[in-house]
Amino acid sequence: MNTPAPASKRPARALIADDERLMREQLRARLAEVWPELEIVAEAKNGIEAVELTESQRPDLVFLDIRMPGMTGVEAARAIAQLPVAEDAEDAEDGWNGCEIVFITAYDQYAIEAFEQGVVDYVLKPAERERLAVTVERIKKRLAQRDAGGAPSGDDDGDAAPAALQQLLQKLAARMDPSRAPQLRWIQATVGQTIQMIPVDEVLFFISDEKYTRVQTATIEALIRKPIKELVDELDAEVFWQIHRSTLVNTKFIAGVSRDLRGRQLVAVKGHPEKLEVSRSFTGLFKGM
């Protein structure tokens, strides 16, 4: 697959996902009016298509209908957040640096209140030119930050810190489907030749490789066959922050954050000597470091 040129050297690229064809066409037309340079690279009819097309097309921006059959827009956004991205500045020039999410929604008071906290932007159906223009300006600013090598920092202008975005998506998913609320309380893990039940609130961090996920407490190191992307759905996002594609850390046990000689952020954990690397996509979690 040919790698698209960096966003700074080409027009921004977007994907539209909505199960209603007329809504996709209407949004495309409005976007052509307020952002004529924007390239619509694909359209999806459901959440599964949206995730697959995001992975293959690697757009800068994804418009997601919040309610689609099968996989909702919220579920798709959570899956898109787990797609592989460039982990450092050296890789970012040739790799994909992730995308901005804009939800498309009919009027929903709870959703609107959540979106207006500034963590993520939204477009009401049918898309109105004036409101869409505001969204476009915010998105342009965020994309400019990405091009400059920065990560969204969660400031007052609406840049989405990864932890805040994960918390919002988790709350929206639970409201739309209460069975999707985080419910994991115990980890059943292999420790040597035995199976142990580890309380989730005792876990310092989780680190995954291609096959296993390591569960680390102050006294136990264990292995499970559950990937990080599944744990993200099952753990409380306000407690467990994702700081790397392969790492979740319990915020209750964060002792501090420092930088190494290469400028990478490293998280020190209470009760354990190992330091955990923060990938480029998640540096906004620790603003000011």
VMD Tcl script that draws the C-alpha trace (Angstrom):
set ca {
  {0.00 0.00 0.00}
  {1.33 3.41 -0.93}
  {1.81 5.68 2.05}
  {0.02 9.03 1.66}
  {2.21 12.11 1.76}
  {2.36 13.94 5.09}
  {-0.65 16.13 5.83}
  {1.46 19.29 5.66}
  {2.26 18.63 1.97}
  {-1.24 17.81 0.73}
  {-4.85 18.78 1.38}
  {-6.45 17.30 4.49}
  {-8.21 13.98 3.85}
  {-11.51 12.93 5.40}
  {-13.84 9.96 5.69}
  {-17.61 10.22 6.20}
  {-19.49 7.42 7.98}
  {-23.29 7.48 8.15}
  {-25.83 4.75 7.43}
  {-28.08 7.28 5.64}
  {-26.92 8.04 2.09}
  {-28.73 11.39 1.96}
  {-26.98 12.50 5.15}
  {-23.57 11.58 3.67}
  {-24.36 13.52 0.52}
  {-25.61 16.54 2.47}
  {-22.51 16.66 4.66}
  {-20.24 16.25 1.66}
  {-21.98 19.19 -0.04}
  {-21.71 21.41 3.05}
  {-18.05 20.53 3.51}
  {-17.37 21.51 -0.10}
  {-18.79 24.96 0.73}
  {-16.88 25.62 3.97}
  {-13.71 23.63 3.28}
  {-13.26 23.27 -0.50}
  {-9.68 21.99 -0.16}
  {-10.76 19.00 1.95}
  {-10.50 15.69 0.08}
  {-13.20 13.11 0.90}
  {-11.32 9.85 0.39}
  {-14.07 7.39 1.37}
  {-17.61 6.94 2.65}
  {-18.79 4.22 5.04}
  {-22.31 2.93 5.69}
  {-21.60 1.52 9.15}
  {-19.06 1.47 11.96}
  {-17.23 -1.63 10.80}
  {-16.65 -0.11 7.36}
  {-15.53 3.12 9.02}
  {-12.82 1.33 11.01}
  {-11.66 -0.72 8.00}
  {-11.54 2.31 5.70}
  {-9.76 4.39 8.32}
  {-7.10 1.71 8.60}
  {-6.64 1.43 4.83}
  {-7.05 5.08 3.80}
  {-5.48 6.70 6.90}
  {-7.44 9.97 6.73}
  {-6.72 13.04 8.82}
  {-10.35 13.40 9.86}
  {-13.29 11.01 10.33}
  {-16.93 12.12 10.55}
  {-18.86 9.42 12.44}
  {-22.62 9.13 12.81}
  {-23.02 8.44 16.51}
  {-25.82 5.89 15.96}
  {-25.26 3.30 13.23}
  {-26.51 -0.31 13.09}
  {-24.12 -3.00 14.27}
  {-21.09 -1.03 15.43}
  {-22.09 2.47 16.57}
  {-20.04 5.56 15.85}
  {-18.87 5.59 19.48}
  {-17.68 1.98 19.23}
  {-16.01 2.78 15.90}
  {-14.24 5.76 17.46}
  {-12.88 3.55 20.24}
  {-11.64 1.02 17.67}
  {-10.06 3.75 15.53}
  {-8.25 5.06 18.62}
  {-6.53 1.66 18.87}
  {-5.24 1.59 15.27}
  {-1.42 1.66 14.93}
  {0.08 5.12 14.55}
  {3.59 6.55 14.33}
  {5.03 6.21 17.81}
  {7.66 8.96 17.61}
  {8.57 12.04 15.61}
  {11.02 10.14 13.41}
  {8.31 7.74 12.24}
  {5.57 10.36 11.93}
  {6.86 11.79 8.67}
  {6.32 8.53 6.81}
  {3.66 6.96 9.02}
  {0.12 7.83 10.08}
  {-0.34 10.14 13.02}
  {-3.93 9.20 13.77}
  {-7.02 11.24 12.95}
  {-9.45 13.72 14.43}
  {-12.98 12.50 15.21}
  {-16.14 14.53 14.62}
  {-19.45 12.95 15.60}
  {-22.58 13.40 13.51}
  {-25.71 13.34 15.65}
  {-29.38 14.15 15.71}
  {-30.26 16.36 18.68}
  {-29.40 14.45 21.86}
  {-29.10 16.58 24.99}
  {-26.71 14.24 26.78}
  {-24.44 13.92 23.74}
  {-24.46 17.66 23.08}
  {-23.56 18.45 26.70}
  {-20.71 15.93 26.51}
  {-19.40 17.26 23.21}
  {-19.58 20.88 24.33}
  {-17.05 20.12 27.06}
  {-14.57 20.52 24.20}
  {-13.14 17.00 24.25}
  {-14.46 16.20 20.78}
  {-16.43 18.10 18.16}
  {-19.79 17.34 16.61}
  {-22.10 18.19 13.72}
  {-25.88 18.23 14.13}
  {-28.10 16.63 11.48}
  {-28.75 18.15 9.04}
  {-25.37 19.90 8.89}
  {-25.73 23.69 8.99}
  {-23.14 25.80 7.24}
  {-22.47 28.16 10.18}
  {-21.99 25.43 12.81}
  {-19.90 23.32 10.42}
  {-17.64 26.30 9.75}
  {-16.88 26.52 13.48}
  {-16.04 22.82 13.56}
  {-13.81 23.18 10.50}
  {-11.77 25.95 12.09}
  {-11.21 23.86 15.21}
  {-10.18 20.84 13.15}
  {-7.77 22.89 11.07}
  {-6.09 24.07 14.26}
  {-5.75 20.51 15.57}
  {-4.34 19.25 12.27}
  {-1.83 22.11 12.28}
  {-0.73 20.96 15.73}
  {-0.19 17.45 14.40}
  {1.83 18.75 11.46}
  {4.00 20.75 13.86}
  {4.81 17.58 15.74}
  {2.60 18.27 18.72}
  {-0.08 16.21 20.32}
  {-3.51 17.52 21.34}
  {-3.05 19.04 24.74}
  {-6.54 19.42 26.20}
  {-6.42 23.23 26.33}
  {-9.40 25.57 26.47}
  {-9.69 25.74 22.68}
  {-10.98 22.20 22.56}
  {-7.94 20.01 21.87}
  {-8.72 16.51 23.08}
  {-6.41 14.93 25.63}
  {-6.40 11.16 24.98}
  {-7.54 10.25 28.50}
  {-10.44 12.70 28.38}
  {-11.47 11.37 24.96}
  {-11.37 7.76 26.18}
  {-13.45 8.68 29.23}
  {-16.03 10.46 27.08}
  {-16.29 7.57 24.61}
  {-16.64 5.08 27.45}
  {-19.46 7.10 29.06}
  {-21.27 7.52 25.73}
  {-20.95 3.81 24.97}
  {-22.34 2.91 28.39}
  {-25.26 5.31 27.97}
  {-26.13 3.92 24.54}
  {-25.71 0.32 25.74}
  {-25.53 -0.17 29.54}
  {-24.08 -3.66 29.03}
  {-20.95 -2.00 27.62}
  {-20.13 -0.22 30.88}
  {-16.72 -1.20 32.31}
  {-17.27 -4.25 34.52}
  {-13.87 -5.91 34.90}
  {-13.08 -6.30 38.61}
  {-10.78 -9.33 38.64}
  {-8.03 -10.59 36.35}
  {-7.69 -14.36 35.99}
  {-4.00 -14.76 35.16}
  {-1.27 -17.38 34.91}
  {1.44 -17.06 37.57}
  {3.98 -19.85 37.13}
  {2.00 -23.07 37.06}
  {-1.05 -21.66 38.81}
  {-4.06 -19.51 37.98}
  {-4.59 -16.54 40.28}
  {-7.42 -14.07 40.68}
  {-5.91 -10.56 40.80}
  {-8.08 -7.61 41.87}
  {-8.02 -4.96 39.16}
  {-7.47 -2.16 41.69}
  {-4.13 -3.78 42.66}
  {-2.77 -3.73 39.11}
  {-0.01 -1.16 38.56}
  {0.05 -1.47 34.77}
  {-0.60 -3.70 31.77}
  {1.93 -4.12 28.94}
  {1.19 -6.14 25.78}
  {3.35 -7.77 23.17}
  {2.06 -9.58 20.09}
  {0.73 -12.59 22.00}
  {0.40 -11.88 25.73}
  {-0.38 -9.03 28.09}
  {1.70 -8.71 31.23}
  {-0.22 -7.87 34.41}
  {1.98 -6.18 36.99}
  {1.13 -5.63 40.65}
  {3.50 -4.65 43.46}
  {4.13 -8.34 44.21}
  {2.96 -10.34 41.17}
  {3.88 -10.49 37.50}
  {1.37 -12.51 35.48}
  {0.35 -13.14 31.86}
  {-3.05 -13.08 30.18}
  {-4.18 -13.53 26.56}
  {-6.29 -10.37 26.44}
  {-5.00 -7.53 24.22}
  {-4.85 -3.90 25.33}
  {-7.66 -2.88 22.96}
  {-10.04 -5.22 24.83}
  {-8.84 -4.09 28.26}
  {-9.50 -0.47 27.26}
  {-13.17 -1.37 26.81}
  {-13.43 -3.30 30.08}
  {-11.51 -1.02 32.48}
  {-12.55 2.34 33.92}
  {-10.93 4.95 31.66}
  {-10.78 7.43 34.55}
  {-8.52 5.04 36.46}
  {-6.51 3.28 33.75}
  {-4.88 5.64 31.25}
  {-3.50 4.40 27.97}
  {-0.03 5.93 27.55}
  {1.14 3.80 24.64}
  {-0.46 1.52 22.08}
  {0.69 -1.40 24.25}
  {0.49 0.10 27.77}
  {-2.20 0.96 30.33}
  {-1.21 2.45 33.70}
  {-3.25 2.76 36.89}
  {-3.31 6.49 37.65}
  {-3.45 5.78 41.39}
  {0.10 4.42 41.17}
  {1.74 7.09 39.02}
  {4.66 8.49 41.02}
  {5.83 11.05 38.47}
  {6.81 11.73 34.87}
  {10.30 12.57 33.60}
  {12.09 12.88 30.27}
  {15.05 10.86 29.06}
  {17.94 12.17 26.94}
  {15.90 11.64 23.76}
  {13.06 13.76 25.12}
  {10.67 10.85 25.66}
  {8.29 11.00 28.60}
  {8.74 8.19 31.14}
  {6.20 7.34 33.83}
  {7.53 6.23 37.21}
  {5.26 3.78 39.06}
  {4.87 3.45 42.82}
  {5.96 0.07 44.09}
  {7.90 -0.93 40.95}
  {11.29 0.10 39.50}
  {10.28 -0.06 35.82}
  {9.60 3.17 33.95}
  {6.92 3.20 31.26}
  {7.40 5.05 27.98}
  {4.70 7.47 26.84}
  {4.27 7.35 23.07}
  {3.99 10.50 20.99}
  {0.23 10.13 20.57}
  {-0.32 10.33 24.33}
  {2.14 13.04 25.39}
  {-0.78 15.46 25.88}
  {-1.75 13.45 28.99}
  {1.06 15.08 30.91}
  {0.82 18.66 29.72}
  {3.70 20.88 30.69}
  {6.29 18.09 30.95}
}
mol new
graphics top color blue
foreach p $ca { graphics top sphere $p radius 0.5 }
foreach p [lrange $ca 0 end-1] q [lrange $ca 1 end] { graphics top cylinder $p $q radius 0.2 }
display resetview
